[in-house]
Amino acid sequence: MAAKFEAENLILTTWLMIHRADALLKICEDKVFGEYKLNAERYAVLATIQYFGGSAKPSEVARWLQRSPNSISMLADRMVRGGLLKRTRDRIDRRVVNLTISDKGKDALKPATLAGWDFIQEILSPLLLEDKRTLVSLLKMVNYKTLEYLNPGADIEGMLRDEAKHHGNLMKRLVEYLSPSTPEAKRQIGEKKKNVR
């Protein structure tokens, strides 16, 4: 009986810690990105559009962020009013509307990305390399079971392969985006960071 209680308590504690970590990370991201007049949600939209090359359909953003198209549309409306995004018509099919990052959005995105990268490294710094590998492996298992639950009968392995491909592309673009080519570019980023505060 005690073993069963301990096992159930551990399940509940694990579940609560996953949710708590997620909630705390979002609060921290809001704080980090708030330095650049963004929040975690707006940053995610800008970063996604940047990943797609600076312009994307709202449906692509919604799919990438695993959000409903309606919620992304409402968020995009607020970001357009705030000057972070522009809506542009597709040149070939005028019915298609794309979201494009404005100059104001670009000015906020790069230093926010650099600050976000610093934050990620700081938060994960207590974990040894092997700890990170273990955590990734455990979270992949939870992710797999979640995808199975949401998509009964679907090819989860195929979905994960697609996700891994996108992850690789994201990391490549992130490295390119975070790597200022000159000391002058680094200095300008530092200046923008100071001016936003």
Secondary structure, 3 states (H helix, E strand, C coil): CHHHHHHHHHHHHHHHHHHHHHHHHHHHHHHHHHCCCCCHHHHHHHHHHHHCCCEECHHHHHHHHCCCHHHHHHHHHHHHHCCCEEEEECCCCCCCEEEEECHHHHHHHHHHHHHHHHHHHHHHCCCCHHHHHHHHHHHHHHHHHHHHHHCCCCCHHHHHHHHHHHHHHHHHHHHHHHCCCCHHHHHHHHHHHHHHC
